[in-house]
Amino acid sequence: MKTALKSFLSNESGAVSTDWIVLTAVVMGLALVFTAVIVSGTENASNDISNYMANVQTDTDPLQANVDITASTDIALN
């Protein structure tokens, strides 16, 4: 039994798999952290844009603006 345990503990053929699992877990953790930061920043920016657009003053009906489109007398037509 001791020989089998020593053989198992000294065998390094599975160490590469363990390294890849740990490396993949670290990369996924960093991806989640960066995603949380980006989502938070995007949400703040969209709220700022929404508040700005809600407070912009516009004409009530831009198609019925009081604009005189008749010909002016100071334009010389030859």
GUDREN-226274 format. One record per residue: residue number from 0; residue in one letter; chain; x, y, z of N, C-alpha, C in turn. Coordinates in Angstrom, 1 decimal. Example, Ala and Ser with C-alpha at 12.3 -4.5 7.8 and 13.67 -1.06 7.14 Angstrom:
   gudren   rogu   rokol      nc1      nc2      nc3     cac1     cac2     cac3      cc1      cc2      cc3
        0      A       A     13.2     -5.7      7.8     12.3     -4.5      7.8     13.2     -3.3      7.8
        1      S       A     12.8     -2.2      7.1     13.7     -1.1      7.1     12.9      0.0      7.9
REM end
This chain:
   gudren   rogu   rokol      nc1      nc2      nc3     cac1     cac2     cac3      cc1      cc2      cc3
        0      M       A      0.8     -1.2      0.0      0.0      0.0      0.0      0.9      1.2      0.0
        1      K       A      2.0      1.2      0.8      2.8      2.4      0.8      3.5      2.6     -0.5
        2      T       A      3.8      1.6     -1.2      4.5      1.7     -2.5      3.5      2.3     -3.5
        3      A       A      2.3      1.9     -3.5      1.3      2.5     -4.4      1.0      3.9     -4.1
        4      L       A      1.0      4.3     -2.8      0.8      5.7     -2.5      2.0      6.6     -2.9
        5      K       A      3.2      6.1     -2.6      4.4      6.8     -3.0      4.4      6.9     -4.6
        6      S       A      4.1      5.9     -5.3      4.1      6.0     -6.7      3.0      7.0     -7.2
        7      F       A      1.9      7.0     -6.6      0.8      8.0     -6.9      1.2      9.4     -6.7
        8      L       A      1.9      9.7     -5.5      2.3     11.0     -5.2      3.5     11.5     -6.0
        9      S       A      4.3     10.6     -6.5      5.5     11.0     -7.3      5.1     11.1     -8.7
       10      N       A      4.0     10.6     -9.2      3.6     10.6    -10.6      3.1     12.0    -10.9
       11      E       A      3.7     12.7    -12.0      3.4     14.0    -12.3      2.6     14.1    -13.6
       12      S       A      2.1     13.0    -14.1      1.4     13.1    -15.4      0.1     13.8    -15.3
       13      G       A     -0.6     13.9    -14.2     -1.8     14.7    -14.0     -1.6     16.1    -13.6
       14      A       A     -0.4     16.5    -13.4     -0.1     17.9    -12.9     -0.4     18.9    -13.9
       15      V       A     -0.2     18.6    -15.2     -0.5     19.5    -16.3     -2.0     19.8    -16.4
       16      S       A     -2.8     18.8    -16.2     -4.2     19.0    -16.2     -4.6     19.9    -15.0
       17      T       A     -4.1     19.7    -13.9     -4.4     20.5    -12.7     -4.0     22.0    -13.0
       18      D       A     -2.8     22.2    -13.6     -2.3     23.5    -13.9     -3.3     24.2    -14.8
       19      W       A     -3.8     23.5    -15.9     -4.7     24.1    -16.8     -6.1     24.4    -16.2
       20      I       A     -6.5     23.6    -15.3     -7.8     23.8    -14.6     -7.6     25.1    -13.7
       21      V       A     -6.5     25.2    -13.0     -6.3     26.4    -12.1     -6.2     27.7    -13.0
       22      L       A     -5.4     27.6    -14.1     -5.2     28.7    -15.0     -6.6     29.1    -15.6
       23      T       A     -7.4     28.2    -16.0     -8.7     28.5    -16.6     -9.6     29.2    -15.6
       24      A       A     -9.6     28.7    -14.3    -10.4     29.3    -13.3    -10.0     30.7    -13.0
       25      V       A     -8.7     31.0    -13.0     -8.2     32.3    -12.8     -8.6     33.3    -13.9
       26      V       A     -8.5     32.8    -15.1     -8.9     33.6    -16.3    -10.4     33.9    -16.2
       27      M       A    -11.2     32.9    -15.9    -12.6     33.1    -15.8    -13.0     34.1    -14.7
       28      G       A    -12.3     34.0    -13.6    -12.5     34.9    -12.5    -12.2     36.4    -12.9
       29      L       A    -11.1     36.5    -13.6    -10.7     37.9    -14.0    -11.7     38.4    -15.1
       30      A       A    -12.2     37.5    -15.9    -13.2     37.9    -16.9    -14.5     38.4    -16.2
       31      L       A    -14.9     37.7    -15.2    -16.1     38.1    -14.4    -15.9     39.5    -13.7
       32      V       A    -14.7     39.7    -13.2    -14.4     41.0    -12.5    -14.5     42.1    -13.5
       33      F       A    -13.8     41.9    -14.7    -13.8     43.0    -15.7    -15.2     43.2    -16.3
       34      T       A    -16.0     42.2    -16.4    -17.3     42.3    -16.9    -18.2     43.2    -15.9
       35      A       A    -18.0     42.9    -14.7    -18.8     43.7    -13.6    -18.4     45.2    -13.7
       36      V       A    -17.1     45.5    -13.9    -16.7     46.8    -14.0    -17.2     47.5    -15.2
       37      I       A    -17.2     46.8    -16.3    -17.7     47.4    -17.6    -19.2     47.6    -17.5
       38      V       A    -19.9     46.7    -17.0    -21.4     46.8    -16.9    -21.7     48.0    -16.0
       39      S       A    -21.0     48.2    -14.9    -21.3     49.3    -14.0    -21.0     50.6    -14.7
       40      G       A    -19.9     50.7    -15.4    -19.6     52.0    -16.1    -20.6     52.3    -17.2
       41      T       A    -21.1     51.3    -17.9    -22.0     51.4    -19.0    -23.4     51.9    -18.4
       42      E       A    -23.8     51.3    -17.3    -25.0     51.6    -16.7    -25.0     53.1    -16.2
       43      N       A    -23.9     53.5    -15.6    -23.8     54.9    -15.2    -23.9     55.9    -16.4
       44      A       A    -23.2     55.5    -17.5    -23.2     56.4    -18.7    -24.6     56.5    -19.3
       45      S       A    -25.3     55.3    -19.3    -26.6     55.3    -19.9    -27.6     56.1    -19.0
       46      N       A    -27.5     56.1    -17.7    -28.3     56.9    -16.9    -28.1     58.3    -17.0
       47      D       A    -26.8     58.7    -17.2    -26.5     60.1    -17.4    -27.1     60.6    -18.8
       48      I       A    -27.0     59.8    -19.8    -27.6     60.2    -21.1    -29.1     60.3    -21.0
       49      S       A    -29.7     59.4    -20.3    -31.2     59.4    -20.1    -31.6     60.6    -19.4
       50      N       A    -30.9     61.0    -18.3    -31.3     62.2    -17.6    -31.1     63.4    -18.4
       51      Y       A    -30.0     63.5    -19.2    -29.8     64.7    -20.1    -31.0     64.8    -21.1
       52      M       A    -31.3     63.7    -21.7    -32.3     63.7    -22.7    -33.7     64.0    -22.2
       53      A       A    -34.0     63.6    -20.9    -35.2     63.9    -20.3    -35.4     65.4    -20.0
       54      N       A    -34.3     66.1    -19.8    -34.3     67.5    -19.4    -34.1     68.5    -20.6
       55      V       A    -34.0     68.0    -21.8    -33.8     68.8    -23.0    -35.2     69.5    -23.4
       56      Q       A    -35.2     70.8    -23.5    -36.4     71.5    -23.9    -36.5     71.5    -25.4
       57      T       A    -37.7     71.1    -26.0    -37.9     71.1    -27.4    -39.2     71.8    -27.7
       58      D       A    -39.4     72.2    -28.9    -40.7     72.8    -29.3    -41.8     71.7    -29.2
       59      T       A    -43.0     72.2    -28.9    -44.1     71.2    -28.8    -44.4     70.5    -30.1
       60      D       A    -44.4     71.2    -31.2    -44.7     70.6    -32.5    -43.8     71.2    -33.5
       61      P       A    -42.7     70.6    -33.8    -41.7     71.2    -34.7    -42.2     71.4    -36.2
       62      L       A    -43.3     70.7    -36.5    -43.8     70.8    -37.9    -44.7     72.1    -38.0
       63      Q       A    -45.2     72.6    -36.9    -46.0     73.8    -37.0    -45.3     75.0    -36.4
       64      A       A    -44.0     75.2    -36.6    -43.3     76.3    -36.1    -43.7     77.6    -36.8
       65      N       A    -43.7     78.7    -36.2    -44.1     80.0    -36.7    -42.9     80.5    -37.6
       66      V       A    -42.9     80.0    -38.8    -41.8     80.5    -39.8    -42.5     81.0    -41.0
       67      D       A    -42.1     82.3    -41.4    -42.6     82.9    -42.6    -41.8     82.5    -43.7
       68      I       A    -42.4     81.7    -44.7    -41.6     81.2    -45.8    -42.0     82.0    -47.1
       69      T       A    -42.6     83.2    -47.0    -42.9     84.0    -48.2    -41.6     84.6    -48.6
       70      A       A    -41.6     85.1    -49.9    -40.4     85.7    -50.5    -40.2     87.0    -49.8
       71      S       A    -39.0     87.3    -49.6    -38.6     88.6    -49.0    -38.4     89.6    -50.0
       72      T       A    -38.6     90.9    -49.7    -38.4     92.0    -50.7    -37.0     92.4    -50.9
       73      D       A    -36.1     92.0    -50.0    -34.7     92.4    -50.1    -33.9     91.4    -51.0
       74      I       A    -34.6     90.4    -51.5    -33.9     89.4    -52.4    -34.2     89.9    -53.9
       75      A       A    -33.2     90.1    -54.6    -33.4     90.6    -56.0    -33.5     89.4    -56.9
       76      L       A    -34.7     89.2    -57.6    -34.8     88.1    -58.6    -34.8     88.7    -60.0
       77      N       A    -33.8     88.3    -60.7    -33.7     88.9    -62.1    -34.3     88.0    -63.1
REM end
